[in-house]
Amino acid sequence: MKNIFNFICLALFTMGFLSSCEKDEVKAEFLGGTAPVLTSSTDAVDMSFANADNIGIKLDWTNPDFKFNTGRSSHNVVYNLEIDTLGANFTNPFKQTIVFPGDLGTKIKVSDLNNYMLNQLQLRPGQSHTLEMRVVASVNNATLTKLASNSVQATATPYKIPPKVNPPSTGQLFITGSATPGNWQTAGMPETVPLNQEFTKVSEFVFELTMDVVAGGSYKLIATRGDWGIQYGIAIKNDPNAVNGGDFKENGEDVLGPATAGTYKFVYDFQRGKYTVTKI
């Protein structure tokens, strides 16, 4: 009789445990939320080097109140603030994105906004531009939960700042190396650098060159034909991660050229200290 009683107790306990497990296995289902509302402190930012440390613009947004079938979300909401130029509809590959985990607003200094405009959005200094901003809220950046706010606009004129890399004082720029048709030149032998290996200066800080590349070689830039006194390269010699572009500096190491021969466009931006290499 005692054994039968123990068996019944065990059966009832097992049934209760299984029932509890079934309840625990209910998966959270996203039910939606309300798109955040974004507001701005100004529609015209006062930009100048003199007020670089001042707050240029203050942005605030509302909580989207994400809900699941298990109730209101207790997860941290991530807010991605996107800053783009008007008309790009936030599709610009150079748009500035700033992540705020859980915050409901931010204050952007003039110097930071100036940096975003010059170095990220690649806008010209001294010219007025209209920026468009929005906030995209989500739970842990999950695509299913993303909700975009309304957009706000503000005009701003970025100011010049010292370039990250000093451009050549000669106003000229040449490429030399085993990746070039002229190969490496020797100091004092300017005739070994073909004229078509000279960059075109397209603006105060930007130089461009379209050239046939020898596969598997490397190269550097020099400011004067036949003179290695001023030269430009990268931080790590022949870095395979820098073939298509990256950061460059004065007196840097050799740059690894493309692995495939062909015609490539080289763009060196001394303001931003960055370069790109694109197959034509």
C-alpha positions as CSV (number, residue, x, y, z in Angstrom):
1,M,0.0,0.0,0.0
2,K,2.9,2.3,0.8
3,N,4.5,1.6,-2.6
4,I,1.2,2.5,-4.4
5,F,1.0,5.8,-2.4
6,N,4.6,6.6,-3.4
7,F,3.9,5.9,-7.0
8,I,0.8,8.2,-7.1
9,C,2.8,11.0,-5.5
10,L,5.6,10.6,-8.0
11,A,3.1,10.6,-10.9
12,L,1.4,13.8,-9.7
13,F,4.8,15.5,-9.2
14,T,6.0,14.6,-12.7
15,M,2.8,15.9,-14.3
16,G,3.1,19.2,-12.4
17,F,6.8,19.5,-13.4
18,L,6.0,18.9,-17.1
19,S,3.2,21.4,-17.0
20,S,5.5,23.9,-15.5
21,C,8.1,23.3,-18.3
22,E,5.5,23.8,-21.0
23,K,4.7,27.2,-19.6
24,D,8.4,28.1,-19.3
25,E,8.9,27.2,-23.0
26,V,6.5,30.0,-24.2
27,K,8.6,32.1,-26.6
28,A,8.5,35.9,-26.4
29,E,6.8,37.4,-29.5
30,F,7.3,41.0,-30.6
31,L,4.0,42.9,-30.7
32,G,5.4,46.3,-31.8
33,G,5.8,49.7,-30.3
34,T,5.5,53.4,-31.1
35,A,8.0,55.1,-33.3
36,P,10.2,57.5,-31.3
37,V,9.5,61.3,-31.7
38,L,12.7,63.3,-32.3
39,T,13.0,67.0,-31.4
40,S,15.9,69.4,-32.0
41,S,17.0,72.5,-30.1
42,T,17.7,74.4,-33.3
43,D,17.4,74.3,-37.1
44,A,20.6,76.4,-37.6
45,V,23.8,75.5,-35.9
46,D,26.3,78.3,-35.1
47,M,29.5,76.8,-36.4
48,S,32.9,78.4,-35.9
49,F,36.3,77.5,-34.4
50,A,35.8,80.1,-31.7
51,N,32.8,78.2,-30.2
52,A,34.1,74.7,-31.0
53,D,33.6,73.6,-27.4
54,N,30.1,74.9,-27.1
55,I,27.0,72.7,-27.6
56,G,25.9,73.1,-31.2
57,I,22.7,71.1,-31.1
58,K,20.6,69.2,-28.5
59,L,18.5,66.3,-29.6
60,D,15.8,64.5,-27.6
61,W,13.6,61.5,-28.4
62,T,10.9,59.5,-26.8
63,N,10.9,55.8,-25.7
64,P,9.2,53.5,-28.2
65,D,7.7,51.3,-25.5
66,F,8.4,48.0,-27.2
67,K,5.9,45.3,-26.2
68,F,6.0,41.5,-26.3
69,N,3.4,38.9,-25.6
70,T,5.1,38.5,-22.3
71,G,4.5,42.1,-21.4
72,R,6.5,45.3,-21.8
73,S,10.2,44.8,-22.8
74,S,12.7,44.9,-19.9
75,H,15.5,44.8,-22.4
76,N,17.7,47.9,-23.0
77,V,16.6,49.8,-26.1
78,V,19.4,50.8,-28.5
79,Y,19.1,54.1,-30.3
80,N,21.1,54.8,-33.5
81,L,21.3,58.5,-34.3
82,E,21.8,58.9,-38.0
83,I,23.1,62.2,-39.5
84,D,23.0,62.6,-43.3
85,T,22.7,65.3,-45.9
86,L,19.2,66.4,-47.0
87,G,17.9,64.4,-49.9
88,A,20.1,61.3,-49.3
89,N,17.2,59.6,-47.4
90,F,19.8,58.1,-45.0
91,T,21.2,55.8,-47.8
92,N,24.5,57.7,-48.0
93,P,27.3,55.2,-47.3
94,F,29.2,58.0,-45.5
95,K,26.4,59.0,-43.1
96,Q,27.3,59.4,-39.5
97,T,25.8,56.9,-37.1
98,I,26.1,57.3,-33.3
99,V,24.9,54.5,-30.9
100,F,23.2,55.4,-27.6
101,P,22.3,52.4,-25.5
102,G,19.3,53.4,-23.4
103,D,19.7,57.2,-23.7
104,L,16.8,59.5,-24.6
105,G,18.8,62.4,-25.9
106,T,22.2,63.8,-26.6
107,K,24.1,67.1,-26.9
108,I,26.6,67.4,-29.8
109,K,29.5,69.8,-29.5
110,V,30.3,72.1,-32.4
111,S,33.7,70.5,-32.8
112,D,32.2,67.0,-33.0
113,L,29.6,68.1,-35.5
114,N,32.3,69.8,-37.6
115,N,34.3,66.6,-37.5
116,Y,31.3,64.5,-38.6
117,M,30.6,66.9,-41.5
118,L,34.2,67.1,-42.7
119,N,35.7,63.6,-42.1
120,Q,32.6,61.3,-42.2
121,L,30.1,63.0,-44.6
122,Q,33.1,64.5,-46.5
123,L,31.4,67.9,-46.9
124,R,33.3,71.0,-48.1
125,P,34.2,73.6,-45.4
126,G,33.0,77.1,-45.8
127,Q,29.8,76.1,-47.5
128,S,26.3,75.8,-45.9
129,H,24.8,72.3,-45.8
130,T,21.4,71.1,-44.7
131,L,21.7,68.0,-42.4
132,E,18.9,65.6,-41.8
133,M,18.8,63.5,-38.6
134,R,16.7,60.7,-37.3
135,V,16.8,58.0,-34.5
136,V,16.3,54.3,-35.2
137,A,15.3,52.4,-32.0
138,S,15.5,48.7,-31.5
139,V,15.9,45.9,-28.9
140,N,19.6,44.8,-29.1
141,N,19.7,46.1,-32.8
142,A,17.4,43.3,-33.9
143,T,16.0,44.1,-37.3
144,L,12.5,42.9,-36.5
145,T,12.2,45.5,-33.7
146,K,13.6,48.5,-35.5
147,L,11.4,51.7,-35.5
148,A,12.6,54.9,-37.1
149,S,11.6,58.3,-35.8
150,N,10.6,61.4,-37.7
151,S,13.5,63.4,-39.2
152,V,14.6,66.9,-38.2
153,Q,16.8,69.3,-40.3
154,A,19.4,71.8,-39.4
155,T,21.7,73.9,-41.5
156,A,25.4,74.1,-40.6
157,T,28.6,75.5,-42.2
158,P,31.7,73.4,-41.3
159,Y,34.9,75.3,-40.8
160,K,38.4,74.3,-41.8
161,I,40.6,72.4,-39.4
162,P,44.2,71.5,-39.7
163,P,44.5,68.4,-42.0
164,K,45.3,65.1,-40.4
165,V,48.3,64.7,-42.7
166,N,50.2,67.8,-44.0
167,P,49.9,68.0,-47.7
168,P,53.1,68.3,-49.8
169,S,54.5,71.8,-49.7
170,T,55.4,71.4,-53.4
171,G,51.8,71.1,-54.4
172,Q,52.8,67.9,-56.2
173,L,52.5,64.2,-55.5
174,F,54.0,61.2,-57.3
175,I,53.6,57.5,-56.9
176,T,56.6,55.1,-57.2
177,G,57.2,51.4,-56.5
178,S,57.1,47.9,-58.0
179,A,53.3,48.2,-58.4
180,T,53.9,51.0,-60.9
181,P,55.1,50.9,-64.5
182,G,58.2,52.9,-63.6
183,N,59.1,50.6,-60.7
184,W,61.0,52.1,-57.7
185,Q,63.0,55.2,-58.4
186,T,66.3,56.1,-57.0
187,A,66.9,59.4,-55.3
188,G,68.4,61.8,-57.8
189,M,67.0,60.0,-60.8
190,P,63.8,61.8,-61.6
191,E,63.7,60.5,-65.1
192,T,62.7,57.0,-63.9
193,V,59.3,58.3,-62.8
194,P,57.0,58.6,-65.8
195,L,55.0,61.8,-66.0
196,N,51.8,59.9,-65.9
197,Q,52.6,58.8,-62.4
198,E,51.9,62.3,-61.1
199,F,48.7,63.0,-59.1
200,T,46.2,65.7,-60.1
201,K,45.5,68.1,-57.3
202,V,41.7,68.4,-57.4
203,S,41.3,70.6,-54.2
204,E,43.4,72.0,-51.4
205,F,43.8,68.6,-49.7
206,V,42.7,66.0,-52.3
207,F,45.0,64.4,-54.9
208,E,43.8,61.8,-57.5
209,L,45.6,59.5,-60.0
210,T,44.3,56.9,-62.5
211,M,47.1,54.5,-63.5
212,D,47.8,51.0,-64.7
213,V,49.0,48.8,-61.9
214,V,51.5,46.0,-61.9
215,A,50.1,43.0,-60.0
216,G,51.5,42.0,-56.6
217,G,53.8,45.0,-56.1
218,S,54.0,47.8,-53.5
219,Y,54.4,51.5,-53.6
220,K,54.8,54.8,-51.8
221,L,54.1,58.4,-52.5
222,I,56.7,61.2,-52.7
223,A,56.3,65.0,-52.9
224,T,59.1,65.6,-55.4
225,R,60.2,63.6,-58.4
226,G,63.5,61.9,-57.6
227,D,63.5,63.1,-54.0
228,W,62.6,60.9,-51.0
229,G,62.8,63.8,-48.5
230,I,59.0,63.9,-48.2
231,Q,57.2,60.6,-48.5
232,Y,53.9,59.0,-47.5
233,G,52.9,55.5,-46.6
234,I,51.0,53.4,-44.0
235,A,51.5,52.2,-40.5
236,I,52.2,48.5,-41.2
237,K,54.4,47.6,-44.2
238,N,52.5,45.9,-47.0
239,D,49.4,45.5,-44.8
240,P,47.0,43.2,-46.8
241,N,44.1,44.9,-45.1
242,A,45.0,48.3,-46.6
243,V,45.1,47.4,-50.3
244,N,41.8,49.1,-51.1
245,G,42.4,52.0,-48.8
246,G,42.7,53.2,-45.2
247,D,44.8,55.7,-43.2
248,F,48.1,57.0,-44.4
249,K,50.8,59.2,-42.8
250,E,54.0,61.0,-43.6
251,N,57.2,58.8,-43.5
252,G,55.0,55.7,-43.4
253,E,55.7,52.1,-44.7
254,D,55.3,50.6,-48.1
255,V,51.7,50.1,-49.3
256,L,50.7,46.8,-50.9
257,G,49.2,47.2,-54.3
258,P,46.3,45.3,-55.9
259,A,46.9,41.6,-56.6
260,T,45.3,41.9,-60.0
261,A,46.8,44.0,-62.8
262,G,44.5,46.7,-64.3
263,T,43.6,50.3,-64.2
264,Y,43.0,51.8,-60.8
265,K,42.0,55.1,-59.4
266,F,44.0,56.4,-56.3
267,V,42.5,59.1,-54.2
268,Y,44.5,60.6,-51.3
269,D,42.6,63.0,-48.9
270,F,45.1,64.8,-46.6
271,Q,42.3,66.5,-44.7
272,R,41.0,63.2,-43.5
273,G,44.3,61.3,-43.7
274,K,42.6,58.6,-45.8
275,Y,43.0,57.0,-49.2
276,T,41.1,54.7,-51.5
277,V,42.2,52.5,-54.4
278,T,39.4,51.5,-56.8
279,K,39.5,49.4,-60.0
280,I,38.2,51.2,-63.0
